[in-house]
Amino acid sequence: MNPRRLPVETLEAILEHTTKNEQLALCTSSKLLHDLAIRILYRDLRFTRSSQLVQCFRVLKYKQGHALAVMTLNIATVSDTQHLRAYFRLIKDVLARLSRLKRLDLQQSDRHSERRYDILDTCVFPRLHTLIFDHMDGLYAAKFLGRHPNIATLSISSMRDEHPARDFRYIQLPNLRAYISRTRILPSWLSRSTSLEHLALFYDYQHPKTEKTFEALSHTHAKRLDLILAGWNLECCGVLSRTLPTLKAIGIQNMGGNQTVKISHFIENFSASLPTFNRLEEFTLADSASVSTPLTFSVLDREHELVQEWYCMCPELKMCEFGAGVTWTLESRLHRFAWVPVPAAGDVASTLLVDQWQLESS
């Protein structure tokens, strides 16, 4: 079949499943395939070595069409920022050409170097939608965000504690919908982001700024929270109920650390705060730090009783997960509502057990 007779969308889908070498070979086949292959080759760029970045940027400097194809840029160079400094002008010139860039991800290995932010000091990406920094200097962050008010997703893993609050006092991100960070970073400026819906935070236990961060977040319109814990600490239960009682969805994941508190104790403690969350619709718990135990009838009985208790306190509740590997969903059956366990997709053993449990419970 002649490729020219295929719709452009079909050709692009075919190219998506070819290797980089095959895409390069297609570049010489025809102008149509060349343009499509270039679009795919340069759409998502990731560099783990500065030599890779320099080699690619040398091409982008003289190929405007290639530069316009770049949608995602991920710079994760490791311990060779000195090499990047030698190509400061090249990098800055190329960044100015990436007018269609939608996602920028900078992972800085040398946290004492400011050169990477120097390079971004005057850049403007009109279509930038997602910004991810593993470390950000306050002064450069404020300037960069000030030039990109249309950012919808912002992720900051760490920031210099000494940055002055005045740097952020004029920041306006009206289209920001998702904020990903740690609770040690105080986002007092987020209250002006009226479209904010989703918070994803790493909970810094006993950090002096954690409670202040949640107080600042209480002035936002966020309805969904994903919280990562280093151990099932009970402190966060009270903090959440005091500062974010209007949440509609809460997801809490334990990644390890302090294991003195068991998940059952955490659930019991969180249950005491439930009446505060009268708009809660979804709640999920996940324990990545412990080995999952096989699902049993007694576990299903216990979780079924628990989800019914929670439903009495949170009448808007529609979905719950308590860490046993099943999702409890509220379904309408025979003119009444019932909580139904749904096992993970592909878990044959749990599916058979759940089916048997439902038969015996009906």
N, C-alpha and C positions, 0 to 999 in steps of 0.2 A: 504494500500500500504506500502511496505517495504521502509523505508526512505533511506536505503543503495542503492536502485536502482535509486534514484533521483540524477540528476546532483548536484554537490557541489554548483553551482550558485543558483539553485532553492532552495536548503535547506537553504542557507544563506538568500535568499529573504524572506523565510517563517519565519526564526528566527528574522528577522528585525521587524516583526509585532507582536512579543510576548512580554510579560512583563518581567521585570527583574527576578521575582520569577519563571516564567516559564522557562526562560533560565537557571537559576540555577538548576532547576529540571532536565532539559535535559542533564546537564553536567554528570549525573550518568547513562544515558541511554545507550550510546555507545561511543567508542573513537572518532568516526567521529563527532557525535553531540557534544561531550565534547569540541573538538578542535574548532568547529565552534562557539559554545556558548561562549567560553572563548574569542575568537577573537572579538565578538560583545560586550560582557560585558565590556571589558577593552579597547576597541578602543577609546572611547571618555570619558575622566574622567573630572568631574567638582566637586570641593570641595568648599563649603561655610563655613565650620567649620574645624578648625585644627584637631579635633578629627576624622573626616571622613578621612582626608588625612593620618593621622598616621595609622589608622586601615588598610587602603588600602595598604599603603607603606610597612607595615609589611608583607603582603602577597607577594607583588612584589619583596621584597628582596630575598625571597627564591624560587620564581617561575619564572625562566627565561623566560619560554614560555609566561606567563602572561605579563611580562614586555615588551616582543617583540611585543605584540598585541597593545600596547598603541600608538595611532596616534595623539591624541589631549589631551593636558593637560591644564586645566583651574583652577587656584588657586585664589579664591576670598574669602579668609578667612576674617572674620570681627572682628577686635579689639581683637585678641587673639594671636598676634605674640609672646608673651612670651611663650605660649605653644609650638609653633613651634621651638623656640630656644632650648628647652629641647631635641628635637629630631633632632638636626642639623646633626649628623653623619648618622642617618638612611636616612634622606631625600637626603643627598648628595650621599650616596651609591646607592640609588634607581635611582636617576636622571642619574647616570653614566650608568645604564643598559638600558635606554630608547633610544636605538640606532635607532629605526624606527620612532621616534617622528617627526611629520610634522608641528604641530601647537602648539605654546606655548602662553598662555594668562595669564598674571599676573596682578591682580588688588590689589593694596596695600592700605589697609585702614590706616595703621600707616605710614605716610610719613616721619617720623623722624627716622624710623628704617632702618638700612642698612643690617640687617641680611639676608633678602631675596636675596639681590644681592650678599652677601657673599657666599650664597649657590650656586649661579650660576657662581661664580668667575672662576672656572676651568672646568665647564661643556662644553662638545662638543656634539652637536646633528647633525650627518652627513647629515640627510635628512630634516633638519628644513627648512620649506618653508614659514611659516607665524609667525611673532613675534608681539605680542600685549602687550604693557605696558601702564598702566594708569598713572604711574609716574616712571620716570627713572633718576637715578643718572648719571651724565655725564661720570665720570671715569669708572664705571662699564659698562655703555652702550657701550663705545668705545671698551673696552676689549672684551665684548661679541660679538658685531658685527664683530670685527676683526677676531674672530674664526668661524664666520658663513657667509662667503662671498656669499653663494648661496641663501640667503633669497630673496624671490620674493615679499612679502607683509610685510610692516613695519608700525605699528601704535603706535604712542606715544601721549598720551593725555596731559602730562605735564612733565616738566623737570626742574631741579634746574637751575635757571638763572645764578648762579655764576659759572657754570662749564666752565673750560677754553677751548677755541677753539682748542688749540693744541691737546686735547684728540681725536679730530675727523679728524685731518689733514691727517692721513694715511688710513682712512676708504675707502674700495673699495667694493661696492656691484654691480658688473656688471650685475647680473640677476634681480635686483630690478625692478618690474613693477608697483607697487602701493605703494604710500606713503600717510598715513592718519595721520593728526596732527592738530595743531592750528597754526595760523600765528604768535603767540608770540614766537614760537620756531624757531630759525634761522637755517635752514638746508644748510649751505654753502657747505657742502661736497657732496650734491646730484648731483652736476654737473658731477661727475665722474661715476654716474650710467647711462650708455648710453642706457640701455634698458627701462628706466622709461617711462611709458605711461600715467598713471592715477594718478591724485592728488585729494585728498579729504580733505578739510580744513575747520576748523571753523574760521570765520573771526573775529579777535579781534579788534574791532573798536577803533581807536585812540591810539592803543598800539604803543610804540616807535619802536618796532621791526617788525611790520606788513609790512611796505613798504620795509624794508630791506629783509624780507623773500621773497617777490615777486620778488625783484631784483635778489636774489639768484636763484629762480626758473626759471627766464628767461634764465638761462644758461643750463637748462635741455632740454630733448627731449619730454617732456610731451605733449600729444595731447588732453587729456580729463581732465576737471576740474569739481568737484562737490564742491560747496561752500555753507556753512551754515551761515546764517546771524541771528543776534538777532535784527531784525527790518530792514526795507528797507532803509538802509543808502546808500547815493549816492556816497560816497567816493570810494567804490570798483569799480565803473564803470570806472573811470579814471585810477585807479591802474591796472586793468586788461588790458585795451587797451594799456597802456604804456609798460607793462612787458611781457604779454603773447599773443601777437597778432596772433601767429600761431596755436592757439587752434582749434581743429576740433569739439569738443563737450563741451558745457558749461551747467551745471545744477546748478541752484541757488534756495535754499530753505530758506524761512523765518520761524524761529522757535519762533518768538515773541520778546518781549522787546520793544524798542522804536517804537511806532505806529504813529508817527507824519507824516511819509512819506507813501503815499498810493502806492499800486502796480502799478497803472496807471502812477503815476509820475516817478516811478523807470523805467518802460518800456520806457517812453519818454526820460529819461536821458540816458538809455543804447543805445537807437536808435541813439543818436548823436555819439556814439563811434563805431557803426557798420562798417563803411567803413574800419576800421583798421583790422577787423577780416575777411579778404578776403578768408580764407580757412574754415570758419565755416560751418559745415554740420548739426549739431544738437544743439538745444537750448531749455531748459526747465525751467519753473518757477513754483514753488509750494509755496503756502502760508498755512502753518500748523497752523498759529496763528489766522486766521480769519474763521468765519463760511462761508461755501460755499453757494453761491446764485444760484437759479435755472437757468438753461441755457435758453436763449431766442433767438429769431430771431435777435434782435438788437445786442446781444453779438456776435453771429456768424458773422453777417455783419461786425462788428467792427474788430474782429480778422482776418477775411478773408482779409479785406483791409490792415491790419497791416502786415500779413505774406507776402502779395504780395509786399509791400514796402520793407520789409526786403530782400526778394529774389532779388530785383533789386540791392541792395547794397552788398549782399553776394550770388554770383551766384552758389556757391557749396551747398547752403542750401537745406536740404532734409526733415527735421522734426522740428516742433516747437510746444511748449506748452506755453501758456500765463496765465495759472492759472484758466481757466474757466471750466476745466474738459474735454476738448477735445484735441486730438493730431492732428495737421495738418501735413499731409504727401503729398509729391509731387508724383503724379502719371501721367502716360502717358495715355491720353484718346483721341481717334480720331485724332491721329497724332499731338497732342499738349499736353503740360504739364498743369496740373491743381492741385490746392491745395484742398485736400479733408479732411474734419473733421472726426475724428474717436473717438467716445465716449468711456468712460471706459467700460470694459467688465462687463456685468451684469446690467448696468444702462439702464433699459428699457425705462424710460421716455425720457432720452436724446437721445437714439437711434431713437425713433419715431420722435422726434423734428428734429434731424439731417436729417433723411430721407425726411421729409416734406420740410425742408429748401433746400435740394439738388434738389428736384423736382421743386420748385418754382424758383430756381436760374438757372436751366438749360435752 
